[in-house]
Amino acid sequence: MNEYTVPTERVELPAVLNNVAANLEWRASERSATIEQDIAPGLLSLTGDSSELTQLFQNLVDNAIKYGHEGGTVRIRAWHDTSPAKGEASGVTQAGDIMVSIADEGEGIAREHLPRLTERFYRVDTARSRELGGTGLGLAIVKHIASRHRARLTIDFEAGKGSTFTLRFPRASGSSQKT
């Protein structure tokens, strides 16, 4: 309902990511998986809604645990994009945009599923999703929260090696380095 209202709260992204990882550690251990974090030092605070961002990252990490190989690793990475500003088909990016990626070591996602992946109730493998406990809403929720935060979601995959979900959050005006 509030998708068109830009959040205004300052969110310390490392704290959100650490909490998500800690809250899902039990889930990872059920699959003998590990969660690794690589969070750049001095990461700028993000303009956003803390509870929504928690839900967004929780959905992505939970999916990575579910659809990654048993005994695999889920990698949470956060950094500043230091490349020069450039135009892209979906908008302009700037140096300093905040990047967050969640990667798994699963089977990957077949290319034909990518256009529909963030639709409500869409499932790549209905039987497996039901078995692992999913509603088909997780990535739709991710897409809507990302949209509200003016973030761009990209999905990369390599068959048999896993998927990486990357979010590019625009640099907030007036951001300052975390001390």
C-alpha positions in Angstrom: 0.0 0.0 0.0 2.9 2.4 0.7 5.0 1.3 -2.3 5.0 4.9 -3.7 6.1 6.5 -0.4 9.8 6.7 0.0 11.0 5.8 3.5 12.9 8.4 5.4 14.4 6.5 8.4 18.2 6.0 8.6 19.1 2.3 8.7 22.4 0.8 9.7 22.6 -1.9 7.1 25.3 -4.0 8.8 23.1 -4.4 11.9 20.1 -5.5 9.8 22.2 -8.0 7.9 23.8 -9.3 11.1 20.3 -9.8 12.7 19.0 -11.6 9.7 21.9 -14.0 9.6 21.7 -14.6 13.3 17.9 -15.2 13.1 18.3 -17.7 10.3 21.3 -19.6 11.7 19.0 -22.3 13.1 17.4 -22.8 9.7 20.8 -23.1 8.0 22.0 -25.6 10.6 18.9 -27.8 9.8 20.4 -28.1 6.3 24.0 -28.3 7.5 24.6 -25.0 5.7 26.6 -22.0 6.8 25.9 -18.3 6.4 29.0 -16.2 5.6 29.0 -12.4 5.7 31.3 -10.0 3.9 30.2 -6.5 4.9 32.5 -3.6 3.8 33.8 -1.5 6.6 32.4 2.0 6.8 29.2 1.1 4.9 27.0 4.2 4.6 23.7 4.2 6.4 20.7 3.6 4.1 17.5 5.5 3.9 14.8 3.0 4.4 12.4 1.2 6.7 14.3 -1.2 9.0 11.5 -3.7 9.4 10.8 -3.9 5.7 14.5 -4.3 4.9 14.7 -7.0 7.5 11.9 -8.8 5.8 13.4 -8.4 2.3 16.8 -9.8 3.4 15.2 -12.5 5.5 13.2 -13.7 2.4 16.3 -13.8 0.3 18.5 -15.6 2.8 15.7 -18.1 3.7 15.4 -18.9 0.0 19.1 -19.3 -0.4 19.1 -21.8 2.5 16.1 -23.6 1.1 17.2 -23.9 -2.5 20.9 -24.2 -1.9 22.6 -27.5 -1.6 22.5 -29.2 1.7 25.8 -28.5 3.4 26.3 -25.4 1.2 27.2 -21.8 2.0 24.9 -18.8 1.8 27.0 -15.6 1.2 25.7 -12.2 2.2 27.9 -9.4 0.8 27.4 -5.6 1.2 29.6 -2.9 -0.3 29.7 0.5 -2.0 29.9 0.6 -5.7 33.0 2.5 -6.4 32.7 2.6 -10.2 32.1 5.9 -11.9 28.5 7.1 -12.4 26.9 5.7 -15.6 23.6 5.5 -17.3 21.7 2.2 -17.4 18.6 1.1 -19.2 16.7 1.1 -15.9 18.1 4.4 -14.6 21.3 6.2 -13.6 23.7 4.7 -11.1 26.2 6.6 -9.1 29.4 5.8 -7.4 28.6 5.2 -3.8 25.4 3.2 -4.4 25.0 0.5 -1.8 25.1 -3.0 -3.1 23.9 -6.1 -1.3 24.0 -9.6 -2.7 22.7 -12.9 -1.4 24.3 -16.0 -3.1 23.6 -19.7 -2.8 25.2 -22.9 -4.1 22.0 -24.5 -5.5 21.0 -25.6 -8.9 20.4 -22.1 -10.2 17.2 -20.9 -11.9 16.5 -21.7 -15.5 16.5 -18.6 -17.7 12.8 -19.1 -18.8 11.7 -18.6 -15.2 13.4 -15.3 -14.6 10.8 -13.0 -16.1 8.1 -14.4 -13.8 10.2 -15.1 -10.7 8.9 -12.1 -8.7 5.2 -12.7 -9.5 2.9 -13.5 -6.7 2.4 -17.3 -6.2 4.8 -18.1 -9.0 7.0 -21.2 -8.3 9.7 -22.6 -10.4 9.1 -26.1 -9.0 5.7 -26.4 -7.3 6.4 -29.8 -5.7 9.7 -28.8 -4.3 8.4 -25.5 -3.0 5.5 -27.2 -1.2 7.9 -29.7 0.3 10.3 -27.0 1.5 7.5 -24.8 2.8 6.9 -21.8 0.6 3.9 -19.8 -0.4 5.2 -18.3 -3.7 5.1 -14.8 -2.2 8.7 -14.3 -0.9 10.2 -12.8 -4.1 7.1 -10.8 -4.8 7.5 -9.2 -1.4 11.2 -8.6 -2.1 10.3 -6.9 -5.4 7.8 -4.6 -3.7 10.0 -3.6 -0.8 12.9 -3.0 -3.2 10.7 -0.8 -5.4 9.6 1.2 -2.4 13.3 1.7 -1.5 14.1 2.6 -5.1 16.5 -0.3 -5.2 17.2 -2.3 -8.4 17.0 -6.1 -8.1 19.1 -8.3 -10.5 19.2 -12.1 -10.5 22.2 -14.0 -11.8 22.6 -17.7 -12.0 24.9 -20.4 -13.2 23.3 -23.8 -13.8 24.4 -26.2 -11.2 26.4 -23.6 -9.2 23.7 -21.3 -7.7 21.9 -18.0 -7.9 22.9 -14.5 -6.7 20.3 -11.9 -5.9 21.8 -8.4 -5.9 20.1 -5.2 -4.8 21.5 -1.7 -5.8 20.2 0.9 -3.3 20.7 4.5 -4.5 23.1 6.6 -2.5 21.2 8.7 -0.1 21.7 12.4 -0.5 23.6 13.8 2.5 24.9 10.4 3.5 28.0 10.3 5.6 30.5 7.6 6.3 29.6 5.5 9.3 32.2 6.1 12.1 
